């Protein structure tokens, strides 16, 4: 599933290609991916709108329009967003096509059809996408050991589960929670309310540091991104523990172990993350 570094990559690649362009026509092949409003109104609202910006919030992508409207997208597990020449063959599972004025198209492709769009008018309160329930961004200055202490001190869930809780810190998923905890030398099964001040300091430092590292490793040219159909991220070879169970720890050489925590697979080093 795309997490914060991958979503940031999508925004960085596509934003220069679509900014200042106008949506001239919309084709919806799978109405179920339009969560709000109804499909007809969705198309009516968007047609003729000029794109003024693109940004990320947590794992959400937000396309901004000069009118003040916002198009919100969550890629979920297999969704991807591409800018393609209009004459390119349409890939299987292409559910939404936004035709742009320069003979390009913004296409949404999703094999599992879990991705969702929401269109919010200027001045309309967003009570539908879930963005207003997100916690702070991992790069916010407020993310300190004291802040972590304030949100974790009464939580008996594991620290792994708390990192996955989007209402606490937005954007962290299964991949990078494993990597953050490994780099902070914290056992993913530790109860969040048992972390001491030194562990909280390490965690507060490693959350933005780890995500920034993988954002850098994910950098890709628009040409590569299109060739790989929006799925060819470059950081898999730099992962220390995620997906590496039964391999050797890159730090101490011990065997990495896998556990299921809160229904999610977690890989960690029993020696480095005591």
Long-range contacts (C-beta under 8 A, 24 or more apart in sequence): 1-75, 1-76, 1-77, 1-173, 1-174, 2-59, 2-75, 2-79, 3-59, 3-171, 3-172, 3-173, 3-174, 3-175, 3-176, 4-56, 4-58, 4-59, 4-138, 4-170, 4-171, 4-172, 4-173, 4-176, 4-211, 4-215, 5-176, 5-211, 5-214, 5-215, 5-217, 5-218, 5-233, 5-235, 6-218, 6-233, 7-56, 7-59, 7-60, 7-61, 7-75, 7-171, 8-56, 8-215, 8-218, 9-215, 9-218, 9-219, 9-220, 9-225, 9-233, 10-61, 10-75, 10-80, 10-81, 10-230, 11-54, 11-55, 11-56, 11-61, 12-219, 13-220, 13-221, 13-222, 13-225, 14-54, 14-81, 14-83, 14-106, 15-53, 15-54, 16-222, 17-83, 17-104, 17-222, 18-51, 18-54, 18-63, 18-83, 18-100, 18-106, 19-51, 19-52, 19-53, 19-54, 20-50, 20-51, 20-52, 21-50, 21-51, 21-100, 21-101, 21-102, 21-104, 22-48, 22-49, 22-50, 22-51, 22-100, 22-101, 23-47, 23-48, 23-49, 23-50, 23-51, 23-98, 23-99, 23-100, 24-48, 24-99, 24-100, 24-101, 25-98, 25-99, 26-96, 26-97, 26-98, 26-99, 27-96, 27-97, 27-99, 28-95, 28-96, 29-94, 29-95, 29-96, 29-97, 30-95, 30-96, 30-113, 32-113, 33-95, 33-96, 33-108, 33-110, 33-113, 33-115, 33-116, 33-117, 34-96, 34-116, 34-117, 35-116, 35-117, 35-118, 35-128, 35-129, 36-117, 36-118, 36-119, 36-128, 36-129, 37-119, 42-117, 42-119, 45-69, 45-119, 45-121, 46-71, 46-98, 46-119, 56-171, 57-131, 57-134, 57-137, 57-170, 58-131, 58-134, 58-137, 58-166, 58-170, 58-171, 59-166, 59-170, 59-171, 59-173, 60-129, 60-131, 60-134, 62-131, 67-122, 68-121, 68-122, 68-123, 69-119, 69-120, 69-121, 69-122, 70-119, 70-120, 70-126, 71-117, 71-118, 71-119, 71-120, 72-117, 72-118, 72-119, 72-120, 72-126, 72-129, 72-131, 73-108, 73-115, 73-116, 73-117, 73-118, 74-115, 74-116, 74-129, 74-130, 75-110, 75-115, 76-110, 76-112, 76-114, 76-115, 76-116, 77-112, 77-114, 78-110, 78-111, 78-112, 78-114, 78-115, 79-108, 79-109, 79-110, 79-114, 79-115, 80-108, 80-109, 80-110, 80-229, 80-230, 80-231, 81-106, 81-107, 81-108, 81-109, 81-230, 82-106, 82-107, 82-109, 82-225, 82-226, 82-229, 82-230, 83-107, 83-222, 83-226, 84-226, 91-229, 109-229, 109-230, 133-166, 133-167, 134-166, 134-167, 134-170, 135-165, 135-166, 135-167, 135-168, 135-169, 135-170, 136-169, 136-170, 137-169, 137-170, 137-171, 138-169, 138-170, 138-171, 138-172, 138-207, 138-208, 138-211, 139-208, 139-211, 139-212, 143-169, 143-204, 143-207, 143-208, 144-204, 145-197, 145-200, 145-201, 145-203, 145-204, 147-204, 148-195, 148-200, 148-203, 148-204, 149-197, 149-200, 152-192, 152-193, 152-195, 152-200, 153-193, 154-193, 155-191, 155-192, 155-193, 156-191, 156-192, 156-193, 157-191, 157-192, 157-262, 158-188, 158-189, 158-190, 158-191, 158-192, 158-261, 158-262, 159-186, 159-187, 159-188, 159-190, 159-191, 159-192, 159-195, 159-203, 160-188, 160-189, 160-261, 160-262, 160-264, 160-266, 161-192, 161-261, 161-262, 162-192, 163-207, 164-262, 164-264, 169-207, 171-211, 172-207, 172-211, 174-242, 174-264, 174-265, 174-266, 175-239, 175-242, 176-210, 176-211, 176-214, 176-242, 177-266, 178-241, 178-242, 178-266, 178-267, 178-268, 179-210, 179-214, 179-239, 179-240, 179-241, 179-242, 180-206, 180-207, 180-210, 180-211, 181-268, 181-273, 182-240, 182-241, 182-268, 182-269, 182-272, 182-273, 183-209, 183-210, 183-240, 185-272, 185-273, 185-274, 186-273, 187-268, 187-273, 187-274, 188-259, 188-261, 188-266, 188-268, 188-273, 189-259, 189-261, 189-266, 213-238, 214-238, 241-267, 241-268, 241-269, 242-267, 243-267
